[in-house]
Amino acid sequence: MTNCQEYNCYNSAMKYILLIFALLFTSCSTKNYEITKTKIITIKSPKIKFSDVGYVRSSKNKIELELFIAGKSIQTFTLNHVICTNSGCMSKGAFNEEYLNKNYPLDILQNIILSQPIYGGKNIQKKDGGFEQVIAESGVEITYRVDLNGVYFKDKKNSIIFQIKDLNER
């Protein structure tokens, strides 16, 4: 009878351990974003050429940009202390070098996605409903505009364009 009781105790312990692991892994894989917005996104860079619908999701610690073509997700960029793509994760500096330009500040992508000033607010000119920055230095020639119509970023020297508009602005 002792063996049977030990067996039942073992099964009960295993059930609790499996339950704990299931809860732990499900809670880690759940994506809880405070804000989700559907946008028209245009990106032209040496490695990305895209213009269609996308989702911008954000929370306190994470930003996600998911790109779609004909209703099918083709690329996801997740930004926190690193930037992850469908191919894997890399530092922000490595991402800038591979996808954008190595001269850009580390936080440029998240600032563009969140409509925040770039380059620490350098040369910022407040406008009705937003601002504009023109930056010409160290291998870049940038016009960056945030207004009620969305976000427009163009680096003329490096042929890089980001444009983010609300879906109903098209």
C-alpha positions in Angstrom: 0.0 0.0 0.0 2.9 2.3 0.6 4.0 2.0 -3.0 0.6 3.0 -4.2 0.5 6.1 -2.0 4.0 7.1 -3.2 2.8 6.6 -6.8 -0.2 8.9 -6.2 2.0 11.5 -4.5 4.4 11.3 -7.4 1.5 11.8 -9.9 0.1 14.7 -8.0 3.5 16.4 -7.8 4.1 15.9 -11.5 0.7 17.4 -12.3 1.6 20.5 -10.2 5.0 20.8 -11.9 3.4 20.5 -15.4 0.8 23.1 -14.4 3.4 25.5 -13.2 5.5 25.1 -16.4 2.4 25.6 -18.6 1.5 28.8 -16.8 5.0 30.1 -16.8 5.5 29.5 -20.6 2.1 30.8 -21.6 2.5 34.0 -19.6 5.9 34.6 -21.1 4.6 34.0 -24.7 1.6 36.2 -24.3 1.9 39.6 -25.9 0.2 42.3 -23.9 0.3 45.6 -25.7 -1.4 48.7 -24.4 -1.8 50.3 -27.8 -2.5 48.7 -31.2 -3.0 50.9 -34.3 -3.4 50.0 -38.0 -1.3 52.1 -40.2 -0.3 52.5 -43.8 3.5 52.0 -43.7 6.0 52.8 -46.4 9.7 51.8 -45.9 12.4 52.2 -48.5 15.9 51.3 -47.4 18.8 49.2 -48.9 17.3 46.0 -47.3 13.5 46.7 -47.1 11.1 47.9 -49.7 7.5 47.9 -48.4 4.3 49.9 -48.8 1.1 48.4 -47.4 -0.8 47.9 -44.1 0.9 47.3 -40.8 0.2 47.2 -37.1 2.1 49.4 -34.6 1.8 47.9 -31.1 3.4 49.3 -28.0 3.5 48.9 -24.3 5.7 50.5 -21.7 8.7 48.2 -22.5 8.2 47.0 -26.0 7.3 48.2 -29.5 6.2 45.9 -32.4 5.9 46.8 -36.1 4.2 44.1 -38.1 4.0 44.4 -41.9 1.4 42.8 -44.1 0.9 42.3 -47.8 -2.5 41.1 -49.0 -3.5 40.3 -45.4 -0.5 38.1 -44.8 2.2 39.0 -42.2 5.5 39.2 -43.9 7.8 40.8 -41.3 7.7 41.7 -37.7 10.1 44.0 -35.9 10.1 43.9 -32.1 12.0 46.6 -30.3 13.0 46.6 -26.6 16.7 46.6 -25.5 17.4 44.7 -28.8 15.6 44.6 -32.2 14.2 41.2 -33.3 13.1 40.4 -36.8 11.8 37.2 -38.4 15.5 36.3 -38.9 16.6 36.7 -35.2 17.6 39.4 -32.7 20.5 41.9 -32.9 21.6 45.0 -31.1 20.2 48.4 -32.2 23.5 49.4 -33.6 23.8 46.2 -35.7 20.2 46.7 -36.9 20.9 50.2 -38.0 24.0 49.1 -39.8 22.2 46.2 -41.6 18.8 47.7 -42.3 19.2 51.5 -42.1 22.5 53.5 -41.7 25.3 53.0 -39.2 25.4 56.8 -38.5 21.9 56.8 -37.0 21.4 57.0 -33.2 20.5 53.7 -31.6 16.9 54.7 -30.8 16.0 56.2 -34.2 13.6 53.4 -35.3 11.6 53.5 -32.0 11.4 57.3 -32.1 10.1 57.2 -35.7 7.5 54.5 -34.9 6.4 56.4 -31.8 6.4 59.8 -33.5 9.0 61.2 -31.1 11.9 63.6 -31.9 15.1 62.0 -33.3 18.7 63.0 -32.5 17.7 64.2 -29.1 15.4 66.9 -30.5 18.2 68.5 -32.5 17.0 71.4 -34.8 13.4 70.8 -33.8 10.9 73.3 -35.1 7.4 73.1 -33.5 4.6 73.2 -36.0 0.8 73.1 -35.7 0.0 69.6 -34.6 3.6 68.4 -34.5 7.2 69.3 -35.4 9.9 69.1 -38.1 13.6 68.4 -37.9 16.2 68.9 -40.6 19.5 67.2 -39.8 22.6 67.3 -42.1 25.7 65.8 -40.5 28.0 62.8 -40.5 26.8 61.1 -43.7 23.0 61.9 -43.3 20.7 64.5 -44.8 17.4 64.0 -42.9 14.0 65.6 -43.1 11.7 64.3 -40.4 8.2 65.5 -39.9 5.5 64.5 -37.4 2.0 66.0 -37.8 -1.6 65.2 -37.7 -1.3 63.2 -41.0 1.4 60.9 -39.6 5.2 60.5 -39.7 7.5 61.3 -42.6 11.2 60.5 -42.5 13.5 60.9 -45.5 17.3 60.6 -45.6 18.1 62.0 -49.0 21.8 61.1 -48.8 21.2 57.4 -48.0 17.9 57.0 -50.0 15.9 55.9 -46.9 12.2 56.7 -46.5 9.8 55.9 -43.6 6.2 57.1 -43.9 3.6 56.1 -41.4 -0.1 57.2 -41.8 -3.3 56.3 -40.1 -5.3 53.9 -42.2 -8.1 56.4 -42.9 -5.6 59.1 -44.2 -4.8 57.3 -47.4 
